[in-house]
């Protein structure tokens, strides 16, 4: 069965955890429980702010290091999941349901990509 990486992107400075509506944690917990019981979720996690990250760039035969925050970046990867689904349609359905749990005022983008095997 194929595995999929879902990257959750958002504008780091516009989404505030305190803006979550009442019931958000319960909705998210119920979805995580359902996707785990379905045997689909392999791993998931949120990422710390870019201010705590470092980018490494390979260019011209050298490595350059840039400490965050990365102000030139509009959207950042805020979280990820790795799921094992029967096909891309199933991965997209779980991702749609994940996005719909969030407050309507938030703008979140999810990128779903199949993991190349072998």
N, C-alpha and C positions, 0 to 999 in steps of 0.2 A: 504494500500500500504506500502511495507517495506521501512524503512529508512536505510541509509548507512552512515557510518563515513569513510571519506577518510583522511588519514594522509599523509602529504607531507614531505618526508625525503630528506635531503641533507647534504653534508659535509659543515658544517658551515663556515669553513675557506677558502673554495675554490670557493664559489659562491659570487660574488660581485654585488650589485645592479647596480653599474655603468657600468657593462658589458652588460647590456641590449641593444639589438639592436634597431635601429630606427623602430618605429612602434609597439614595444612590448606593450606599454600601450594601444594603440588603439585596438590591437588584443585581449588583455585581457579584455578590457572594452566591446567589442562587444560580446565576449563569455559570460561574466557575464550577460549582458543584455538578451541574448538569453536564457540562462539557467533559469534566473529569470522569463522571460515571459512564459517559458514552465511550470512554477509552480513546478520545481524540486528542486531548491536551497532553503533550509530552513535557513542555516547560514554558514558563511565562515569567515576566518580571518587568518592573519599571526601572528606569535609569535615573541616576542622579543628575542634577542640572549640569549644563555644559561648563559652568564656572569651575566644576571639579574635574573636568576632563582634559585630555591632551590629545592633539592630533599629530600624527607622524606622516610626513610626506616624503616620498622617494622621488627625487628629481635631479637630473644631471649627475647621477652616480653618488648622490649624498642624501642623507636623512636629515630633515629639518623637523624640529619639535615646536608646536604652538600650543601654549596653555590656554584654556578657556577663561572666560566665556568667549564664544565665537560670535561676535556681534554682527559680522557680515552675513550670517546665516539667518534667513527668515524662519524656516521651519527646521526643527531638530527631531531626531528620533528620541522619543520619550519612553518607549517601551517596546516589547517584542513578545511574540509567542512562537512556539514550534508545535505544530499539530500534525497528526497523521490522519489523513482523510481518504475516503474512497476515490475522490476526484477533486478537481479545482472548484466545481460547483458547491460541493459540501464545505470546502474551506471558505469560500466567499459567503456562504450562508451563516456560518458561525461568526465570521468577521462582521457582517451586517448586524447581527444580533448584539455583538459586543459594542459597536458604535451606538446603537439605539439606546443602550443603557445610560449613556452620558446625558448631561443637561443639554437642552436644545440650544442654549446660547453659546455653547462651545463649538469651535471649529477644529475637527480632528480628521486627519487623513490616514487611512490604512493602506499599506502596500502589501499585497499578498503575492509571494513568489514561491514556486516549487523548488525544492532543494534537489540539486543534481546528484544522482546516486552513481556510485561506482567510479 
